[in-house]
Amino acid sequence: MSLDVRVAGYLDHHKVKPSDNLKKPTMMMSEDEDKNKFVLSEDSIFDLDIPKVPCGWFGDSPPLILGAKNDKQSLKRLKQKCHLSLPPHLRCAIWISSVARVANPQLPIQETDTYGTIGYKKSIESKWEYALNSVFTNPTDIDDAIAPDLGLTQQALNQLLHHDYPVPEKGAKQLTLVLCAVQQVVGIEFSPLIPDITCLLLTHMPASYAYATIREMINDTSQYMPVSQKEYYSWCKTYEFYVKKQSLAHYNVMECCGALKPEGLDPIFKRFFTSLLGRKDVLHFMDIYLVEGCKAFFRLALSLIKLIPKSQLKSLNLTDSESFWNEIRKKTFHPDFTLEKHLSSMYPKVGKIAKRYPNRRMLRRALKYHEQWAAENMPIYVDETPPKPMGYIQSDDTPVTLAKPTIVRSCLAKWLPMSLKTTKLDLIYSTEIHGRSLTAFYNQCNRYKNTIVLVEAIVDGNKTVTIGMFASHAWNINPSSYGDGECFLFRASLEDPKCFNWKPDFSCIDDLQSQAIREQFMVAKSAFLAMGANSAGTNGIRLDQYFIHGESHSALGFDNEPLPGQGQNKFDIGVVEAYRLIREVDGNAVGEEEKVWDLTGL
């Protein structure tokens, strides 16, 4: 098979066709269904039909394994059946029950088996609904949600969504919601395996079950995946250690081409073998992995490199890590290769050979040992995921207009000072409610520091651009300028959002006049409102007293371009809104000035 189609072959839709004779199983529960029965699998990412395959090992209700005399025999038989591949229509129930069994060894098997039943569905869905409500305080944000990459990088995540699988729009939305919940509710920032694992889970279960499964997997990190950057690099180093221990010849070749460096191990530790195996084989491995955890993961990773015999290693023309993995793909995408056949290499019966693969206890020790190396060698991680949009308080009395688009609140979440990022917007002034008057503006804003003013700038007759300013101090009529360097100007347009932060200039520190102009942060007069200034007497942004006309010029310190766009120094004003910031933790306003001498109630 050509290497150009090796990844496309992972989810070859021509090989997985919906059956005309089989009705697609659904997760809907009718009133007369038995709550003790297992849920049926559902493809919520590709919307493919899942065939119902008869199987004598599994019934349609607990216990999970039929005929097992005790818990130990039940687990042994479950592993045996997973090696033979699970019936697709029961994968949802078996996957989540298996993970619950492994991640919660203190619970009796009778209890963990219920995770896959219809009766447990309500609990799973209620926790999923709670997670979504926590992440998306405004339901409209769901449509514009951006999937966090969790260390995979946004480029690789886009490759996964649009090229490797590719994922339909509906399925991509389900994946995005699960990843957002994992990051913002569970608190995982770095775990590159999760996007691909989530995609695979969604091929046989709805988003609520995929989230519940991932959450259980994270409960026991040593069993399934690294969930921090230090753990990730420890896993990579541990793999290198066992490659060297098992085959020095393979180690030398992989070391020379860079296939043992953390960045060279992406096909394994970031992409969960999805670019190295076909779809059927990856799903078969998921059956095994969700029962055996990291033990199965390392066995597959170590056994795959042995597909290249030692005698062929010297003849390979390897220039980089990708060229090495291409040689592996030639083996795994060969028509004669199947994971079922390869299991004999992963689980050899000969004693001495079997001991070459690390067991769970050995892996835990090795992973722990290499954490020190990881801490000393891992690079600084920069999350490329756009920030979560700021929330806003909805009220029928004060309807939000300019802050409603997600792009505006996403930009503000990125631009605000770190101490204010966990806040939401609360409308305190609007020209639509309080009228076009600076006096009304000051009356509504004079008690609150850290306010955001949004302005609908109208240019070229009908084009509108949302621009604005962040004020570090409360807006009050003042004979002189005030504020500080936390103030900033911005344009929050979909096409070209920009933030202009204030910067000091120490080169002209003795030029008092220039410094005075540079430090005109906030200008609040009865005739106009402005931020920033320059030697020509104009401002970074200036609004007249009736909020009808405005201007924007480059200001010293902010070094901004005209906020509505290049060449758009003057503009008409549509809506003007001012927002205070509310802490998400306690619901109190940030920087609200207390009335010290208010004796009401005494």
N, C-alpha and C positions, 0 to 999 in steps of 0.2 A: 504493500500500500504506500502511495506517495506520502512523504512527510508533510506536504502542503495541506493534506486533508486529515492529518492525524487528530487534531483537536475537534474539527467538525464532526469526525466520526464518533466523538463521545456521546453526542445526542443526535444521532442520525434519525430524523423523523421518518425516513423511508423504511427503517427497520422496526419502528415502534408505531404501528398503525392502530387507530381506534377500531375496535371490533364492532361490526354492524349487528352481530347477534347477541352482544352482551350489553346490558344496560349499565351505564356508569354508576358505580356505588356512590352514595352521597352520605353526608354526615347528618342529614335531617332525621329527626326522631319523631315518629308518630306516637300517639298516645298509647297505643296497644303494644308497643315494643318493650321487650324485656330489658330492664336497666342493667341486668347482669351480663348481657351479651357484649362481645367485643365490638368496638367501632370498626367500620370498614374504611379502607384506605381511600384517599381522595387526592388526585393530582391538582394542586392549586397553583401550579406555576406554568405548566404547559397545557393543562386542560385535556390530557389524554385519558382514554378509558383504561381502567385497571382490571385485568381479567381475574375471575374467581377460580382458583385452582384447588381441587380437592386435595386434602392432606390429612393423613391419619394421625400425625403427631400433635396437631393442634385442633381443639374444639372451637365452638363459637362463643364460649364463655369460660371463665376461670374454672379450674386451674389452667395456667398457661401451657404447661406440658402434661399431656395425658399419660397416666400409668406410672408416674414417678412415685416411689415409695416415701421419699423424704426430700428435704430441700437440696441436699448435696447431689442426689441423683437427678433432681429436676434441673439444676444448673448444668450438670454434665450433659444431659440430653439436649438442653437448649443450645449449647455450644456445638454439639454434633449436628443438629439440624441447621444451624446457621452456616456451617461449613458446606452443607448441601444446597443452601440458598432457601430463603423463606418464601412462602406463598405471598405474592404481591398484595392480595386483597387484605391480608392481615398485618402487613408491615407497619402500618400506623400504630396498631395496638401493641404489637410485639416490640417495636422499637422503643416506644415510650415506657413500657413496662420493664424492658430489659435495663434501660438506663436508670430507672427508678430503683431497680433491684441492686444494681452495682453501686450507685451513688449513696444509697441508704441501707447499708448492710445491717444496721440495727433494727430495721423494720422486718416483720415477718413477710414471707413471700406472698401469703394470702392477701396482704395489704397492698404490696407493690403491684400485684397482678391486676388490681382494680383500677390502676391508672389508665389502662386501655379499654375500660368498659364504658358503655353509654351512660351509666349512672354517674360516672366521674366527669363527664363532659361539661356539665354545668359549672363545676368548680374550676376547670381549666379555662373556660370561656370568661368567667367572671374575673379571674386574675389577669387575663389578656385585656379585657375591657378596662380594668384598673390601670394597667400599664400604658395603654393608649391614651387614657385621660390624663395620666401624669406627664406624658411626653408632649401631647398635643392639647394644650389648654384651650386652644381655639380650633374647632374641628376643620375649619377651612385650610389649616396648615397641612393637613394630611395630603391634600392633592399636590402640594408643592414641596413635600418632604424630600430631602436629599439623603441617600444612603451613606452612612459612615463607612469608611474603608477598614477600620480597625487594624491598621498597620499594613494592609495589603497594598496601599497606595490607590489614589483615585484613578490613575491610568490603568492599573491592573483590574480594578473593579469594573471600569467601563469596558475593558476587554472581555471580562467574564460575562457581562450583561448583554453586550451587543455583538460579540464575535464568537466567543468560545461555545456558548450554548446554542443559539442566542435566546434570550428570555423575552417572551411577549410582554407588552406593556402592562397587562393585568398582573402577570406573574412578577414582573419587576417591582410593582407597587407592594405586593405582599412581602417580597424579600426586603424592600426598603423599610417597611413597618417593623419587621422582626429585628433588623439590625439596629434601627433607632432605639427600640425598646431595650435591646441587649446593652447598648452603650449608655443610655441615659437612666434606665431604671436599675439594671443589674450592676452598672458601673464599670463595664469592660471597655478599656480604651485601646488595648493592643492585644489582638488575638487573630492573626491573619488567616487561620484555618476556618474561622467561623463563617465567612461569606459562602464558601463552597459547601461546607457542611450543611448550612441552612438551605441552600439551593437543593441539595439532595433530599433533605427532609421534606421540603415542600413538594417534591414529586409524589409523595405518598401521604401527606397530611396537610390540613389547613394551617394557617399562620398561628392560630392559638396553640395548637399542639406542637408546632415547631419551636415556638417560644418556650413552652413548658419543658420540652426536651432539652433545649440548649441550657435553660436555667438549671435543670438537674445535672447536666454534664459539668457545668461550672462549679457545682457544689463540691465535686471531688476532682480537683485539677490534676492530680497525679494519675488519674485514670484515663483521661481523654485528651486534653490539649493544653498547651501553654496559654496563660491568660495575662501575661505581662511581658514586657520586652526582655527582662532578665531571664524569665523562664524560657522564652523563645530561643534566645541565644544559648542557653544551657542545653536545650533539646538538640540544637544543631551541633554543639560540641560533643555531646554524648554520642550522637550518630557517628561523627568522625572517629571517636574513640573505638567504637565497636567495628567499624569498617577496618580500621588498622589491626584490630585484634583478630578478626576473622580471616582477612585476606590482605597481606602486605602488597601483593601485586596490584590489586584493585585500588588500594589506598594510594600507591605511588602514582598511578595513572590519573586518578581523580584529583589528587593534590596538585599535579602539574598543570592540569587544565582549569583549575579553579572550581571544580564541581563539589568540593568539600567546604568551601567558604559559605558562610550563612547566605550570602546573596546568590551563590551557585546552587543552593538547595531549594530554591523556590518551587520547583515542580512537586516536591514532597511536603515541605513544611509550610508553604503558603497556599498551594493549590490542591492539596489533599489528593494527589495522584490523578486528578481529572484530566490532565494533559498527557498522562502516561498510560492510561487504560481506557478501554471502551466503556460505553454507558452501562451495559449489562454487568461487566466486571466490577465497576465502581460500586454499583448498587449491591452486588454480591458481597463485596468487601465491607460495605456499610453494615450488612447483617452481622458480620463477624466483629467488626470494630465496636459496635454499640453494646456488645456483650463483654468483650475482652479488653477494650480500651487501648492504652498506649502499648501494651504487650503486642497486640496484633499490628499496630501501626509500625513499630520498629521491625517486626518480623518481615512485613511486606517490603519496607524500605531497604532492608539489608538483603533480602532474597532477590529483589529485582536486578541489582547490579551483577548478580551471579549468572544472569542470562547471557552475559558475555563471558565465554570461557577464558581462562587465563592464557591459553595458547593464542587467542586472537587479540589480546590487549596490545601487544607491541606493534601489530600491523595497522592499528587504528590511527587515522589522521585527525587528531583532536586539537582544535585551536582554542576552544573555550569551553565553559561548562555546558552551554547549549548544544554543542556538537556531541558531547558525551551523552546527554539525555536523548538526543536524536538517535543515537545507536540503540539505546534502550527501547525507544518507540518502534524501531524497526522490528524488534523482537515481539513487543506486546501487541502491536497492531497486525502482526502476521496472522493469516487465517487460521493457523494451527494452534495459536495461543488462546487459552482461556484461563481464568483465575481458578476454575475448578481443578484443572490439571496442575496448575502452579502450586496449589495448596500442599502437594507432596513435598515441595522444596521448603515451604514455610513451616510445615509441621512434620519433619522427618521422624520416622519411627526408630531409626537406629540411635542408640543411646548417646554415643560420643558426638555424633553430628547434631543431635537435638540440643545438647548442652551448649553448643556454640551460640545459640540465640538467648538473649537475656530474658530472665523471667521478671515478674512484676517487682519483686523485692530488689533484684540487682539493678533494675532501671531506676527505682527510687533513690538508691544509694548513689548511682552515677549522676543522675540529674541534680541531686543535692550537692555533690562534690563539684560539679562544673558551674554552679551558680556564682562562685567567686570569680572564675574566669569571665563569665558573662558580664558581671558587674563592672569589671575592669576594661572590657573590650567592646561593649555595645555602644553604638553611636547615640547621639542625642536625637530623640524621636520628635518629629514635628508633625502634628496631626494636620493632614491636608483637607479634612472634611470641613465644609462651611459650617459656621456655628448655627445652633438652633435659634430660630427666630424668637424675638422677644414676644412674650404674651401681652395681652392687653385686657383691661377690664371692660366688659360689655355692659351697657346700660341703655335702656330705652330713652332716658332723659338726656343723655349725652352720647349720641351715636358717633362712633369713630369713622372717619372718612380717609384721611391721608395716610394713616398708619395701618390701614387694613391690608394692603398688599403685602404679601410675604417678603418680597424683595426689600421693602423698606425696613421691616423689622429684622431681617437677616443682616442687613448692612449695619444697623444700629447695634445689634448684638456684637458684631465684630469690632466696631469702632469705639464703643464705650470703654472707659477705664476698667481695669480688672475688677476693682472693688464694686462695680455697679452692674456686672454682667448677669448676676442672678436677681434681676429685677424685672418688673413688667410695667407697661405704660398705663397711665390713668389720665384721661382727658380732663383738663381743668379750664381750658379756654378754647372757644371756637367762634369764628366770625358768623357761623350759621346759627349759633345759639345766643351769644352774648353781644353780637353786633360788631360793626367795623369801627372800633374805637380803641386808641391806645390807652385811654383812661380805664376802659373795661378790662383790657389786657393786664394792666398793672394791678388792678384790684383783684384779679383772679390768680396772679402769679407772685405777688409780693411776699408770700410766706414760704415759698419753696425754693431751696437751692437745687442745683442739678436738674434743670428742666430742659426739655427738648422742644424747639419751635420748628414746626413744619410749615412750609409755604408752597402753595401751588402757583408756580411761576408760569405765566401765559406769554409765549413768544410767537412771533410770526403769525399773529392773528388768532390761531386756534390750537397750536401745539402747547401741551402742558408738561412741565417738569417739576418733580418734587425736590425742593432744596430746603436747607435749613441750617440751624446752629444749635450747638450744645452749650448751655450756660452753666458755669460752675457756681455762680451766686444768684441770689434772688433778683428778679427784675423790679427795680424801684427807680423813680425819677431821681437822678443824681447830677449835681452840677459838674462832676468830673467823671472820667472813665474809671472803671473798676474791673474786678474779675482776676483771673490768673491763667496760667499756661495750660490748664486742663480744657479750656474752651476750644472748640473746633468748629469748622464749617464743613458742609458736605452737600453732595448731590446724590440722591438715592433713586436714580433712574435705572430701569431694567437694562438699557443699552450700555451705559457708561457710569456706573456708580463710583464715586470718588470721595475720599475724606481728606481734609486739609488741616492737619494738626499744627499748632503753634510751635515754633522753634526759636530759641534765643540765638543771638548773633554776637559772639564775643570779640569779633574782629573790630567792631566799632563801639566798644564799650565806653569809650571816652566821649563819644558823640551823644551828648545828652538829649539833643533835640530828636535825633533819630531813635534813640531808645524810648523816649516819651511817646513817639508815634507808634513804635512797635508794640508798646505795652498798653495800647488802647484796646483792651479785650472787649469789654462791654460798654456801650454808650446808650444811656437811657434818658432821653429828653422828652419834654411834653410834645415836641413837634415831630420827632422821629425816633426810631429804634435801630441800633446798628451794632455790628461786631467787626473789629479789625479796622485799621486805617492806613493811609499812606500820605506821602508828602504833598500830593495833589489835592488833599482835602476830601477824597472820596473814601468809601468803606468796602470791606469785604462783602458785606451785605447791609443794605439800608432799606427800611420800610417807612413809608410816610404815616402820619398820624391817623389817617382814615383807612389804612391798608388797601389802598387802590393802586399805587405805583411803587415800584421798587427798583433798586440799582445793585449792581455787583461788580466790583473792580478788584484787582489784585491788591492784597493788603500785606504790609510788612509783617514778617513773622509767620503768617499763614501761607504766604506765597501761593495763593490760590489763583486759578483761572476763573473767569466769570462763571458763577455757579450754574446758570441755566445752559451754558455751553459757550464755546469760543465765539467771540463777537457779539454775544448777547448781554451787553452791559445793562440795558434797561428792559424792564418787563412789567406787564400788568399783573395784578395779584388776584387770584381766585380765592380759595379757602386758606385761612390761616388757623393753625391749631397749636396749642401748647400742652405739653404733657409733663406731669410729675412722675417720679419713679417710685414704685412700691416694691418693697422687699418680698420675695417669694416665701422666705422663711417665716416671717411673723406678720406679714400683711401691713406693716407700718410704712409711712412715707419716708423717703430718704431726704435728709436735710430740712425737715419741716421745722420752722422757727416757732418755738413754744411761746405762748403768751405768759411771760413770767408774772406780770401784775394782774392777771385775770382772777378776780376775787369772786367769780360766780359760784354760788353754792355755799359760801361761807356764812 
